[in-house]
């Protein structure tokens, strides 16, 4: 959480989400936090693997999914 707040304070508002993503990856690197960006996740439906790429913005420490959003307002749909 602190790394995200640091990036938020350091970067100017209004940039592309990809800029915040790469900045957060650099912040994680400087803090020795293991993270992968644009990590591919397998999708399954009723036990069947779906043939569809699903990528998450950042997977930190093999268990925390981070989806980066830039918006003036925090919409309820972002809560998921």
mmCIF file of the N, C-alpha and C atoms, coordinates in Angstrom:
data_MODEL
# 
_entry.id   MODEL 
# 
loop_
_atom_site.group_PDB 
_atom_site.id 
_atom_site.type_symbol 
_atom_site.label_atom_id 
_atom_site.label_alt_id 
_atom_site.label_comp_id 
_atom_site.label_asym_id 
_atom_site.label_entity_id 
_atom_site.label_seq_id 
_atom_site.pdbx_PDB_ins_code 
_atom_site.Cartn_x 
_atom_site.Cartn_y 
_atom_site.Cartn_z 
_atom_site.occupancy 
_atom_site.B_iso_or_equiv 
_atom_site.pdbx_formal_charge 
_atom_site.auth_seq_id 
_atom_site.auth_comp_id 
_atom_site.auth_asym_id 
_atom_site.auth_atom_id 
_atom_site.pdbx_PDB_model_num 
ATOM 1   N N  . UNK A 1 1  ? 0.829   -1.185  0.000   1.00 0.00 ? 1  UNK A N  1 
ATOM 2   C CA . UNK A 1 1  ? 0.000   0.000   0.000   1.00 0.00 ? 1  UNK A CA 1 
ATOM 3   C C  . UNK A 1 1  ? 0.880   1.257   0.000   1.00 0.00 ? 1  UNK A C  1 
ATOM 4   N N  . UNK A 1 2  ? 1.925   1.237   0.823   1.00 0.00 ? 2  UNK A N  1 
ATOM 5   C CA . UNK A 1 2  ? 2.809   2.397   0.903   1.00 0.00 ? 2  UNK A CA 1 
ATOM 6   C C  . UNK A 1 2  ? 3.499   2.668   -0.428  1.00 0.00 ? 2  UNK A C  1 
ATOM 7   N N  . UNK A 1 3  ? 3.862   1.611   -1.150  1.00 0.00 ? 3  UNK A N  1 
ATOM 8   C CA . UNK A 1 3  ? 4.502   1.790   -2.458  1.00 0.00 ? 3  UNK A CA 1 
ATOM 9   C C  . UNK A 1 3  ? 3.545   2.478   -3.427  1.00 0.00 ? 3  UNK A C  1 
ATOM 10  N N  . UNK A 1 4  ? 2.278   2.094   -3.398  1.00 0.00 ? 4  UNK A N  1 
ATOM 11  C CA . UNK A 1 4  ? 1.275   2.715   -4.273  1.00 0.00 ? 4  UNK A CA 1 
ATOM 12  C C  . UNK A 1 4  ? 1.086   4.189   -3.936  1.00 0.00 ? 4  UNK A C  1 
ATOM 13  N N  . UNK A 1 5  ? 1.045   4.492   -2.659  1.00 0.00 ? 5  UNK A N  1 
ATOM 14  C CA . UNK A 1 5  ? 0.892   5.889   -2.238  1.00 0.00 ? 5  UNK A CA 1 
ATOM 15  C C  . UNK A 1 5  ? 2.115   6.704   -2.642  1.00 0.00 ? 5  UNK A C  1 
ATOM 16  N N  . UNK A 1 6  ? 3.295   6.110   -2.546  1.00 0.00 ? 6  UNK A N  1 
ATOM 17  C CA . UNK A 1 6  ? 4.521   6.791   -2.964  1.00 0.00 ? 6  UNK A CA 1 
ATOM 18  C C  . UNK A 1 6  ? 4.473   7.142   -4.445  1.00 0.00 ? 6  UNK A C  1 
ATOM 19  N N  . UNK A 1 7  ? 4.052   6.198   -5.273  1.00 0.00 ? 7  UNK A N  1 
ATOM 20  C CA . UNK A 1 7  ? 3.937   6.460   -6.719  1.00 0.00 ? 7  UNK A CA 1 
ATOM 21  C C  . UNK A 1 7  ? 2.888   7.540   -6.966  1.00 0.00 ? 7  UNK A C  1 
ATOM 22  N N  . UNK A 1 8  ? 1.773   7.444   -6.268  1.00 0.00 ? 8  UNK A N  1 
ATOM 23  C CA . UNK A 1 8  ? 0.707   8.437   -6.422  1.00 0.00 ? 8  UNK A CA 1 
ATOM 24  C C  . UNK A 1 8  ? 1.215   9.846   -6.113  1.00 0.00 ? 8  UNK A C  1 
ATOM 25  N N  . UNK A 1 9  ? 2.025   9.984   -5.099  1.00 0.00 ? 9  UNK A N  1 
ATOM 26  C CA . UNK A 1 9  ? 2.554   11.294  -4.706  1.00 0.00 ? 9  UNK A CA 1 
ATOM 27  C C  . UNK A 1 9  ? 3.656   11.783  -5.646  1.00 0.00 ? 9  UNK A C  1 
ATOM 28  N N  . UNK A 1 10 ? 4.416   10.856  -6.207  1.00 0.00 ? 10 UNK A N  1 
ATOM 29  C CA . UNK A 1 10 ? 5.570   11.208  -7.041  1.00 0.00 ? 10 UNK A CA 1 
ATOM 30  C C  . UNK A 1 10 ? 5.179   11.594  -8.474  1.00 0.00 ? 10 UNK A C  1 
ATOM 31  N N  . UNK A 1 11 ? 4.213   10.876  -9.040  1.00 0.00 ? 11 UNK A N  1 
ATOM 32  C CA . UNK A 1 11 ? 3.848   11.091  -10.440 1.00 0.00 ? 11 UNK A CA 1 
ATOM 33  C C  . UNK A 1 11 ? 2.715   12.106  -10.546 1.00 0.00 ? 11 UNK A C  1 
ATOM 34  N N  . UNK A 1 12 ? 2.740   12.859  -11.627 1.00 0.00 ? 12 UNK A N  1 
ATOM 35  C CA . UNK A 1 12 ? 1.682   13.846  -11.831 1.00 0.00 ? 12 UNK A CA 1 
ATOM 36  C C  . UNK A 1 12 ? 0.384   13.143  -12.213 1.00 0.00 ? 12 UNK A C  1 
ATOM 37  N N  . UNK A 1 13 ? -0.772  13.723  -11.902 1.00 0.00 ? 13 UNK A N  1 
ATOM 38  C CA . UNK A 1 13 ? -2.042  13.113  -12.291 1.00 0.00 ? 13 UNK A CA 1 
ATOM 39  C C  . UNK A 1 13 ? -2.268  13.218  -13.799 1.00 0.00 ? 13 UNK A C  1 
ATOM 40  N N  . UNK A 1 14 ? -3.064  12.303  -14.310 1.00 0.00 ? 14 UNK A N  1 
ATOM 41  C CA . UNK A 1 14 ? -3.481  12.372  -15.708 1.00 0.00 ? 14 UNK A CA 1 
ATOM 42  C C  . UNK A 1 14 ? -2.648  11.554  -16.671 1.00 0.00 ? 14 UNK A C  1 
ATOM 43  N N  . UNK A 1 15 ? -1.683  10.784  -16.177 1.00 0.00 ? 15 UNK A N  1 
ATOM 44  C CA . UNK A 1 15 ? -0.867  9.953   -17.061 1.00 0.00 ? 15 UNK A CA 1 
ATOM 45  C C  . UNK A 1 15 ? -1.604  8.652   -17.392 1.00 0.00 ? 15 UNK A C  1 
ATOM 46  N N  . UNK A 1 16 ? -1.101  7.931   -18.369 1.00 0.00 ? 16 UNK A N  1 
ATOM 47  C CA . UNK A 1 16 ? -1.672  6.642   -18.720 1.00 0.00 ? 16 UNK A CA 1 
ATOM 48  C C  . UNK A 1 16 ? -1.452  5.645   -17.586 1.00 0.00 ? 16 UNK A C  1 
ATOM 49  N N  . UNK A 1 17 ? -2.377  4.701   -17.459 1.00 0.00 ? 17 UNK A N  1 
ATOM 50  C CA . UNK A 1 17 ? -2.244  3.680   -16.420 1.00 0.00 ? 17 UNK A CA 1 
ATOM 51  C C  . UNK A 1 17 ? -0.935  2.915   -16.565 1.00 0.00 ? 17 UNK A C  1 
ATOM 52  N N  . UNK A 1 18 ? -0.475  2.718   -17.789 1.00 0.00 ? 18 UNK A N  1 
ATOM 53  C CA . UNK A 1 18 ? 0.772   1.977   -18.010 1.00 0.00 ? 18 UNK A CA 1 
ATOM 54  C C  . UNK A 1 18 ? 1.972   2.696   -17.383 1.00 0.00 ? 18 UNK A C  1 
ATOM 55  N N  . UNK A 1 19 ? 1.932   4.019   -17.298 1.00 0.00 ? 19 UNK A N  1 
ATOM 56  C CA . UNK A 1 19 ? 3.013   4.782   -16.674 1.00 0.00 ? 19 UNK A CA 1 
ATOM 57  C C  . UNK A 1 19 ? 3.031   4.519   -15.164 1.00 0.00 ? 19 UNK A C  1 
ATOM 58  N N  . UNK A 1 20 ? 1.847   4.513   -14.558 1.00 0.00 ? 20 UNK A N  1 
ATOM 59  C CA . UNK A 1 20 ? 1.761   4.217   -13.128 1.00 0.00 ? 20 UNK A CA 1 
ATOM 60  C C  . UNK A 1 20 ? 2.175   2.768   -12.856 1.00 0.00 ? 20 UNK A C  1 
ATOM 61  N N  . UNK A 1 21 ? 1.834   1.874   -13.776 1.00 0.00 ? 21 UNK A N  1 
ATOM 62  C CA . UNK A 1 21 ? 2.201   0.468   -13.619 1.00 0.00 ? 21 UNK A CA 1 
ATOM 63  C C  . UNK A 1 21 ? 3.717   0.294   -13.606 1.00 0.00 ? 21 UNK A C  1 
ATOM 64  N N  . UNK A 1 22 ? 4.400   0.878   -14.565 1.00 0.00 ? 22 UNK A N  1 
ATOM 65  C CA . UNK A 1 22 ? 5.857   0.732   -14.633 1.00 0.00 ? 22 UNK A CA 1 
ATOM 66  C C  . UNK A 1 22 ? 6.535   1.456   -13.465 1.00 0.00 ? 22 UNK A C  1 
ATOM 67  N N  . UNK A 1 23 ? 5.937   2.554   -13.014 1.00 0.00 ? 23 UNK A N  1 
ATOM 68  C CA . UNK A 1 23 ? 6.475   3.269   -11.846 1.00 0.00 ? 23 UNK A CA 1 
ATOM 69  C C  . UNK A 1 23 ? 6.332   2.422   -10.582 1.00 0.00 ? 23 UNK A C  1 
ATOM 70  N N  . UNK A 1 24 ? 5.193   1.765   -10.444 1.00 0.00 ? 24 UNK A N  1 
ATOM 71  C CA . UNK A 1 24 ? 4.985   0.905   -9.281  1.00 0.00 ? 24 UNK A CA 1 
ATOM 72  C C  . UNK A 1 24 ? 5.915   -0.302  -9.332  1.00 0.00 ? 24 UNK A C  1 
ATOM 73  N N  . UNK A 1 25 ? 6.155   -0.839  -10.516 1.00 0.00 ? 25 UNK A N  1 
ATOM 74  C CA . UNK A 1 25 ? 7.109   -1.944  -10.649 1.00 0.00 ? 25 UNK A CA 1 
ATOM 75  C C  . UNK A 1 25 ? 8.507   -1.499  -10.209 1.00 0.00 ? 25 UNK A C  1 
ATOM 76  N N  . UNK A 1 26 ? 8.908   -0.288  -10.573 1.00 0.00 ? 26 UNK A N  1 
ATOM 77  C CA . UNK A 1 26 ? 10.215  0.238   -10.157 1.00 0.00 ? 26 UNK A CA 1 
ATOM 78  C C  . UNK A 1 26 ? 10.257  0.417   -8.641  1.00 0.00 ? 26 UNK A C  1 
ATOM 79  N N  . UNK A 1 27 ? 9.166   0.923   -8.068  1.00 0.00 ? 27 UNK A N  1 
ATOM 80  C CA . UNK A 1 27 ? 9.097   1.098   -6.612  1.00 0.00 ? 27 UNK A CA 1 
ATOM 81  C C  . UNK A 1 27 ? 9.212   -0.252  -5.906  1.00 0.00 ? 27 UNK A C  1 
ATOM 82  N N  . UNK A 1 28 ? 8.541   -1.259  -6.434  1.00 0.00 ? 28 UNK A N  1 
ATOM 83  C CA . UNK A 1 28 ? 8.652   -2.602  -5.862  1.00 0.00 ? 28 UNK A CA 1 
ATOM 84  C C  . UNK A 1 28 ? 10.087  -3.112  -5.961  1.00 0.00 ? 28 UNK A C  1 
ATOM 85  N N  . UNK A 1 29 ? 10.722  -2.888  -7.100  1.00 0.00 ? 29 UNK A N  1 
ATOM 86  C CA . UNK A 1 29 ? 12.111  -3.315  -7.279  1.00 0.00 ? 29 UNK A CA 1 
ATOM 87  C C  . UNK A 1 29 ? 13.020  -2.654  -6.240  1.00 0.00 ? 29 UNK A C  1 
ATOM 88  N N  . UNK A 1 30 ? 12.838  -1.359  -6.027  1.00 0.00 ? 30 UNK A N  1 
ATOM 89  C CA . UNK A 1 30 ? 13.667  -0.637  -5.058  1.00 0.00 ? 30 UNK A CA 1 
ATOM 90  C C  . UNK A 1 30 ? 13.428  -1.133  -3.627  1.00 0.00 ? 30 UNK A C  1 
ATOM 91  N N  . UNK A 1 31 ? 12.245  -1.692  -3.378  1.00 0.00 ? 31 UNK A N  1 
ATOM 92  C CA . UNK A 1 31 ? 11.911  -2.193  -2.046  1.00 0.00 ? 31 UNK A CA 1 
ATOM 93  C C  . UNK A 1 31 ? 12.127  -3.709  -1.922  1.00 0.00 ? 31 UNK A C  1 
ATOM 94  N N  . UNK A 1 32 ? 12.677  -4.307  -2.970  1.00 0.00 ? 32 UNK A N  1 
ATOM 95  C CA . UNK A 1 32 ? 12.893  -5.768  -2.990  1.00 0.00 ? 32 UNK A CA 1 
ATOM 96  C C  . UNK A 1 32 ? 11.598  -6.551  -2.796  1.00 0.00 ? 32 UNK A C  1 
ATOM 97  N N  . UNK A 1 33 ? 10.537  -6.068  -3.424  1.00 0.00 ? 33 UNK A N  1 
ATOM 98  C CA . UNK A 1 33 ? 9.252   -6.769  -3.416  1.00 0.00 ? 33 UNK A CA 1 
ATOM 99  C C  . UNK A 1 33 ? 9.131   -7.517  -4.735  1.00 0.00 ? 33 UNK A C  1 
ATOM 100 N N  . UNK A 1 34 ? 8.907   -8.804  -4.667  1.00 0.00 ? 34 UNK A N  1 
ATOM 101 C CA . UNK A 1 34 ? 8.773   -9.637  -5.852  1.00 0.00 ? 34 UNK A CA 1 
ATOM 102 C C  . UNK A 1 34 ? 7.450   -9.316  -6.546  1.00 0.00 ? 34 UNK A C  1 
ATOM 103 N N  . UNK A 1 35 ? 7.508   -8.959  -7.831  1.00 0.00 ? 35 UNK A N  1 
ATOM 104 C CA . UNK A 1 35 ? 6.291   -8.614  -8.564  1.00 0.00 ? 35 UNK A CA 1 
ATOM 105 C C  . UNK A 1 35 ? 6.477   -8.895  -10.053 1.00 0.00 ? 35 UNK A C  1 
ATOM 106 N N  . UNK A 1 36 ? 5.370   -9.288  -10.684 1.00 0.00 ? 36 UNK A N  1 
ATOM 107 C CA . UNK A 1 36 ? 5.325   -9.485  -12.141 1.00 0.00 ? 36 UNK A CA 1 
ATOM 108 C C  . UNK A 1 36 ? 4.240   -8.578  -12.698 1.00 0.00 ? 36 UNK A C  1 
ATOM 109 N N  . UNK A 1 37 ? 4.550   -7.893  -13.795 1.00 0.00 ? 37 UNK A N  1 
ATOM 110 C CA . UNK A 1 37 ? 3.486   -7.109  -14.417 1.00 0.00 ? 37 UNK A CA 1 
ATOM 111 C C  . UNK A 1 37 ? 2.973   -7.829  -15.657 1.00 0.00 ? 37 UNK A C  1 
ATOM 112 N N  . UNK A 1 38 ? 1.703   -7.591  -15.953 1.00 0.00 ? 38 UNK A N  1 
ATOM 113 C CA . UNK A 1 38 ? 0.989   -8.232  -17.058 1.00 0.00 ? 38 UNK A CA 1 
ATOM 114 C C  . UNK A 1 38 ? 1.094   -9.757  -16.972 1.00 0.00 ? 38 UNK A C  1 
ATOM 115 N N  . UNK A 1 39 ? 0.899   -10.270 -15.769 1.00 0.00 ? 39 UNK A N  1 
ATOM 116 C CA . UNK A 1 39 ? 0.969   -11.715 -15.525 1.00 0.00 ? 39 UNK A CA 1 
ATOM 117 C C  . UNK A 1 39 ? -0.254  -12.402 -16.118 1.00 0.00 ? 39 UNK A C  1 
ATOM 118 N N  . UNK A 1 40 ? -0.018  -13.495 -16.843 1.00 0.00 ? 40 UNK A N  1 
ATOM 119 C CA . UNK A 1 40 ? -1.099  -14.269 -17.447 1.00 0.00 ? 40 UNK A CA 1 
ATOM 120 C C  . UNK A 1 40 ? -1.683  -15.225 -16.405 1.00 0.00 ? 40 UNK A C  1 
ATOM 121 N N  . UNK A 1 41 ? -2.993  -15.274 -16.339 1.00 0.00 ? 41 UNK A N  1 
ATOM 122 C CA . UNK A 1 41 ? -3.708  -16.138 -15.411 1.00 0.00 ? 41 UNK A CA 1 
ATOM 123 C C  . UNK A 1 41 ? -4.574  -17.101 -16.221 1.00 0.00 ? 41 UNK A C  1 
ATOM 124 N N  . UNK A 1 42 ? -4.513  -18.390 -15.881 1.00 0.00 ? 42 UNK A N  1 
ATOM 125 C CA . UNK A 1 42 ? -5.371  -19.372 -16.545 1.00 0.00 ? 42 UNK A CA 1 
ATOM 126 C C  . UNK A 1 42 ? -6.804  -19.199 -16.062 1.00 0.00 ? 42 UNK A C  1 
ATOM 127 N N  . UNK A 1 43 ? -7.741  -19.319 -16.988 1.00 0.00 ? 43 UNK A N  1 
ATOM 128 C CA . UNK A 1 43 ? -9.158  -19.218 -16.652 1.00 0.00 ? 43 UNK A CA 1 
ATOM 129 C C  . UNK A 1 43 ? -9.814  -20.586 -16.801 1.00 0.00 ? 43 UNK A C  1 
ATOM 130 N N  . UNK A 1 44 ? -10.681 -20.916 -15.857 1.00 0.00 ? 44 UNK A N  1 
ATOM 131 C CA . UNK A 1 44 ? -11.403 -22.179 -15.897 1.00 0.00 ? 44 UNK A CA 1 
ATOM 132 C C  . UNK A 1 44 ? -12.891 -21.908 -15.729 1.00 0.00 ? 44 UNK A C  1 
ATOM 133 N N  . UNK A 1 45 ? -13.699 -22.714 -16.406 1.00 0.00 ? 45 UNK A N  1 
ATOM 134 C CA . UNK A 1 45 ? -15.146 -22.662 -16.243 1.00 0.00 ? 45 UNK A CA 1 
ATOM 135 C C  . UNK A 1 45 ? -15.631 -24.087 -16.062 1.00 0.00 ? 45 UNK A C  1 
ATOM 136 N N  . UNK A 1 46 ? -16.213 -24.371 -14.899 1.00 0.00 ? 46 UNK A N  1 
ATOM 137 C CA . UNK A 1 46 ? -16.721 -25.704 -14.551 1.00 0.00 ? 46 UNK A CA 1 
ATOM 138 C C  . UNK A 1 46 ? -15.680 -26.782 -14.806 1.00 0.00 ? 46 UNK A C  1 
ATOM 139 N N  . UNK A 1 47 ? -14.439 -26.470 -14.449 1.00 0.00 ? 47 UNK A N  1 
ATOM 140 C CA . UNK A 1 47 ? -13.364 -27.437 -14.582 1.00 0.00 ? 47 UNK A CA 1 
ATOM 141 C C  . UNK A 1 47 ? -12.690 -27.460 -15.940 1.00 0.00 ? 47 UNK A C  1 
ATOM 142 N N  . UNK A 1 48 ? -13.181 -26.690 -16.880 1.00 0.00 ? 48 UNK A N  1 
ATOM 143 C CA . UNK A 1 48 ? -12.597 -26.643 -18.222 1.00 0.00 ? 48 UNK A CA 1 
ATOM 144 C C  . UNK A 1 48 ? -11.755 -25.388 -18.378 1.00 0.00 ? 48 UNK A C  1 
ATOM 145 N N  . UNK A 1 49 ? -10.544 -25.593 -18.885 1.00 0.00 ? 49 UNK A N  1 
ATOM 146 C CA . UNK A 1 49 ? -9.691  -24.442 -19.132 1.00 0.00 ? 49 UNK A CA 1 
ATOM 147 C C  . UNK A 1 49 ? -10.213 -23.680 -20.345 1.00 0.00 ? 49 UNK A C  1 
ATOM 148 N N  . UNK A 1 50 ? -10.347 -22.376 -20.182 1.00 0.00 ? 50 UNK A N  1 
ATOM 149 C CA . UNK A 1 50 ? -10.820 -21.537 -21.283 1.00 0.00 ? 50 UNK A CA 1 
ATOM 150 C C  . UNK A 1 50 ? -9.634  -21.057 -22.101 1.00 0.00 ? 50 UNK A C  1 
ATOM 151 N N  . UNK A 1 51 ? -9.811  -20.993 -23.390 1.00 0.00 ? 51 UNK A N  1 
ATOM 152 C CA . UNK A 1 51 ? -8.752  -20.557 -24.296 1.00 0.00 ? 51 UNK A CA 1 
ATOM 153 C C  . UNK A 1 51 ? -8.828  -19.037 -24.458 1.00 0.00 ? 51 UNK A C  1 
ATOM 154 N N  . UNK A 1 52 ? -8.521  -18.341 -23.385 1.00 0.00 ? 52 UNK A N  1 
ATOM 155 C CA . UNK A 1 52 ? -8.601  -16.880 -23.387 1.00 0.00 ? 52 UNK A CA 1 
ATOM 156 C C  . UNK A 1 52 ? -7.511  -16.330 -22.497 1.00 0.00 ? 52 UNK A C  1 
ATOM 157 N N  . UNK A 1 53 ? -6.739  -15.388 -23.010 1.00 0.00 ? 53 UNK A N  1 
ATOM 158 C CA . UNK A 1 53 ? -5.727  -14.733 -22.189 1.00 0.00 ? 53 UNK A CA 1 
ATOM 159 C C  . UNK A 1 53 ? -6.395  -13.797 -21.197 1.00 0.00 ? 53 UNK A C  1 
ATOM 160 N N  . UNK A 1 54 ? -6.032  -13.931 -19.950 1.00 0.00 ? 54 UNK A N  1 
ATOM 161 C CA . UNK A 1 54 ? -6.480  -13.009 -18.914 1.00 0.00 ? 54 UNK A CA 1 
ATOM 162 C C  . UNK A 1 54 ? -5.227  -12.498 -18.234 1.00 0.00 ? 54 UNK A C  1 
ATOM 163 N N  . UNK A 1 55 ? -4.997  -11.216 -18.301 1.00 0.00 ? 55 UNK A N  1 
ATOM 164 C CA . UNK A 1 55 ? -3.782  -10.630 -17.741 1.00 0.00 ? 55 UNK A CA 1 
ATOM 165 C C  . UNK A 1 55 ? -4.160  -9.649  -16.643 1.00 0.00 ? 55 UNK A C  1 
ATOM 166 N N  . UNK A 1 56 ? -3.399  -9.729  -15.570 1.00 0.00 ? 56 UNK A N  1 
ATOM 167 C CA . UNK A 1 56 ? -3.583  -8.783  -14.479 1.00 0.00 ? 56 UNK A CA 1 
ATOM 168 C C  . UNK A 1 56 ? -2.433  -7.780  -14.533 1.00 0.00 ? 56 UNK A C  1 
ATOM 169 N N  . UNK A 1 57 ? -2.680  -6.575  -14.050 1.00 0.00 ? 57 UNK A N  1 
ATOM 170 C CA . UNK A 1 57 ? -1.648  -5.537  -14.124 1.00 0.00 ? 57 UNK A CA 1 
ATOM 171 C C  . UNK A 1 57 ? -0.391  -5.965  -13.368 1.00 0.00 ? 57 UNK A C  1 
ATOM 172 N N  . UNK A 1 58 ? -0.538  -6.320  -12.102 1.00 0.00 ? 58 UNK A N  1 
ATOM 173 C CA . UNK A 1 58 ? 0.630   -6.708  -11.296 1.00 0.00 ? 58 UNK A CA 1 
ATOM 174 C C  . UNK A 1 58 ? 0.235   -7.832  -10.347 1.00 0.00 ? 58 UNK A C  1 
ATOM 175 N N  . UNK A 1 59 ? 1.113   -8.816  -10.240 1.00 0.00 ? 59 UNK A N  1 
ATOM 176 C CA . UNK A 1 59 ? 0.992   -9.875  -9.244  1.00 0.00 ? 59 UNK A CA 1 
ATOM 177 C C  . UNK A 1 59 ? 2.181   -9.717  -8.294  1.00 0.00 ? 59 UNK A C  1 
ATOM 178 N N  . UNK A 1 60 ? 1.890   -9.347  -7.054  1.00 0.00 ? 60 UNK A N  1 
ATOM 179 C CA . UNK A 1 60 ? 2.953   -9.095  -6.071  1.00 0.00 ? 60 UNK A CA 1 
ATOM 180 C C  . UNK A 1 60 ? 3.065   -10.271 -5.109  1.00 0.00 ? 60 UNK A C  1 
ATOM 181 N N  . UNK A 1 61 ? 4.298   -10.690 -4.892  1.00 0.00 ? 61 UNK A N  1 
ATOM 182 C CA . UNK A 1 61 ? 4.599   -11.764 -3.936  1.00 0.00 ? 61 UNK A CA 1 
ATOM 183 C C  . UNK A 1 61 ? 3.758   -13.019 -4.182  1.00 0.00 ? 61 UNK A C  1 
ATOM 184 N N  . UNK A 1 62 ? 3.432   -13.297 -5.437  1.00 0.00 ? 62 UNK A N  1 
ATOM 185 C CA . UNK A 1 62 ? 2.687   -14.498 -5.856  1.00 0.00 ? 62 UNK A CA 1 
ATOM 186 C C  . UNK A 1 62 ? 1.298   -14.634 -5.240  1.00 0.00 ? 62 UNK A C  1 
ATOM 187 N N  . UNK A 1 63 ? 0.767   -13.561 -4.648  1.00 0.00 ? 63 UNK A N  1 
ATOM 188 C CA . UNK A 1 63 ? -0.557  -13.703 -4.048  1.00 0.00 ? 63 UNK A CA 1 
ATOM 189 C C  . UNK A 1 63 ? -1.419  -12.446 -4.036  1.00 0.00 ? 63 UNK A C  1 
ATOM 190 N N  . UNK A 1 64 ? -0.850  -11.292 -4.326  1.00 0.00 ? 64 UNK A N  1 
ATOM 191 C CA . UNK A 1 64 ? -1.631  -10.049 -4.290  1.00 0.00 ? 64 UNK A CA 1 
ATOM 192 C C  . UNK A 1 64 ? -1.814  -9.544  -5.720  1.00 0.00 ? 64 UNK A C  1 
ATOM 193 N N  . UNK A 1 65 ? -3.079  -9.441  -6.135  1.00 0.00 ? 65 UNK A N  1 
ATOM 194 C CA . UNK A 1 65 ? -3.398  -8.945  -7.477  1.00 0.00 ? 65 UNK A CA 1 
ATOM 195 C C  . UNK A 1 65 ? -3.640  -7.444  -7.383  1.00 0.00 ? 65 UNK A C  1 
ATOM 196 N N  . UNK A 1 66 ? -2.934  -6.698  -8.232  1.00 0.00 ? 66 UNK A N  1 
ATOM 197 C CA . UNK A 1 66 ? -3.091  -5.241  -8.267  1.00 0.00 ? 66 UNK A CA 1 
ATOM 198 C C  . UNK A 1 66 ? -3.597  -4.856  -9.646  1.00 0.00 ? 66 UNK A C  1 
ATOM 199 N N  . UNK A 1 67 ? -4.747  -4.214  -9.688  1.00 0.00 ? 67 UNK A N  1 
ATOM 200 C CA . UNK A 1 67 ? -5.325  -3.695  -10.921 1.00 0.00 ? 67 UNK A CA 1 
ATOM 201 C C  . UNK A 1 67 ? -5.260  -2.180  -10.831 1.00 0.00 ? 67 UNK A C  1 
ATOM 202 N N  . UNK A 1 68 ? -4.503  -1.571  -11.710 1.00 0.00 ? 68 UNK A N  1 
ATOM 203 C CA . UNK A 1 68 ? -4.284  -0.130  -11.650 1.00 0.00 ? 68 UNK A CA 1 
ATOM 204 C C  . UNK A 1 68 ? -5.402  0.599   -12.388 1.00 0.00 ? 68 UNK A C  1 
ATOM 205 N N  . UNK A 1 69 ? -5.944  1.598   -11.717 1.00 0.00 ? 69 UNK A N  1 
ATOM 206 C CA . UNK A 1 69 ? -6.990  2.435   -12.307 1.00 0.00 ? 69 UNK A CA 1 
ATOM 207 C C  . UNK A 1 69 ? -6.639  3.899   -12.084 1.00 0.00 ? 69 UNK A C  1 
ATOM 208 N N  . UNK A 1 70 ? -6.884  4.697   -13.106 1.00 0.00 ? 70 UNK A N  1 
ATOM 209 C CA . UNK A 1 70 ? -6.781  6.140   -12.944 1.00 0.00 ? 70 UNK A CA 1 
ATOM 210 C C  . UNK A 1 70 ? -8.151  6.711   -13.224 1.00 0.00 ? 70 UNK A C  1 
ATOM 211 N N  . UNK A 1 71 ? -8.717  7.362   -12.232 1.00 0.00 ? 71 UNK A N  1 
ATOM 212 C CA . UNK A 1 71 ? -10.058 7.921   -12.373 1.00 0.00 ? 71 UNK A CA 1 
ATOM 213 C C  . UNK A 1 71 ? -10.205 9.066   -11.379 1.00 0.00 ? 71 UNK A C  1 
ATOM 214 N N  . UNK A 1 72 ? -10.978 10.043  -11.755 1.00 0.00 ? 72 UNK A N  1 
ATOM 215 C CA . UNK A 1 72 ? -11.272 11.153  -10.846 1.00 0.00 ? 72 UNK A CA 1 
ATOM 216 C C  . UNK A 1 72 ? -12.160 10.690  -9.693  1.00 0.00 ? 72 UNK A C  1 
ATOM 217 N N  . UNK A 1 73 ? -12.991 9.662   -9.958  1.00 0.00 ? 73 UNK A N  1 
ATOM 218 C CA . UNK A 1 73 ? -13.949 9.164   -8.981  1.00 0.00 ? 73 UNK A CA 1 
ATOM 219 C C  . UNK A 1 73 ? -13.745 7.661   -8.815  1.00 0.00 ? 73 UNK A C  1 
ATOM 220 N N  . UNK A 1 74 ? -13.812 7.169   -7.579  1.00 0.00 ? 74 UNK A N  1 
ATOM 221 C CA . UNK A 1 74 ? -13.717 5.732   -7.326  1.00 0.00 ? 74 UNK A CA 1 
ATOM 222 C C  . UNK A 1 74 ? -15.107 5.127   -7.516  1.00 0.00 ? 74 UNK A C  1 
ATOM 223 N N  . UNK A 1 75 ? -15.319 4.496   -8.660  1.00 0.00 ? 75 UNK A N  1 
ATOM 224 C CA . UNK A 1 75 ? -16.608 3.874   -8.954  1.00 0.00 ? 75 UNK A CA 1 
ATOM 225 C C  . UNK A 1 75 ? -16.764 2.571   -8.186  1.00 0.00 ? 75 UNK A C  1 
ATOM 226 N N  . UNK A 1 76 ? -17.963 2.224   -7.744  1.00 0.00 ? 76 UNK A N  1 
ATOM 227 C CA . UNK A 1 76 ? -18.176 0.982   -7.003  1.00 0.00 ? 76 UNK A CA 1 
ATOM 228 C C  . UNK A 1 76 ? -17.715 -0.266  -7.755  1.00 0.00 ? 76 UNK A C  1 
ATOM 229 N N  . UNK A 1 77 ? -17.774 -0.251  -9.070  1.00 0.00 ? 77 UNK A N  1 
ATOM 230 C CA . UNK A 1 77 ? -17.364 -1.426  -9.853  1.00 0.00 ? 77 UNK A CA 1 
ATOM 231 C C  . UNK A 1 77 ? -15.886 -1.732  -9.670  1.00 0.00 ? 77 UNK A C  1 
ATOM 232 N N  . UNK A 1 78 ? -15.070 -0.732  -9.289  1.00 0.00 ? 78 UNK A N  1 
ATOM 233 C CA . UNK A 1 78 ? -13.633 -0.940  -9.075  1.00 0.00 ? 78 UNK A CA 1 
ATOM 234 C C  . UNK A 1 78 ? -13.354 -1.735  -7.795  1.00 0.00 ? 78 UNK A C  1 
ATOM 235 N N  . UNK A 1 79 ? -14.306 -1.818  -6.885  1.00 0.00 ? 79 UNK A N  1 
ATOM 236 C CA . UNK A 1 79 ? -14.096 -2.494  -5.610  1.00 0.00 ? 79 UNK A CA 1 
ATOM 237 C C  . UNK A 1 79 ? -13.721 -3.961  -5.781  1.00 0.00 ? 79 UNK A C  1 
ATOM 238 N N  . UNK A 1 80 ? -14.242 -4.622  -6.795  1.00 0.00 ? 80 UNK A N  1 
ATOM 239 C CA . UNK A 1 80 ? -13.936 -6.049  -7.017  1.00 0.00 ? 80 UNK A CA 1 
ATOM 240 C C  . UNK A 1 80 ? -12.460 -6.209  -7.288  1.00 0.00 ? 80 UNK A C  1 
# 
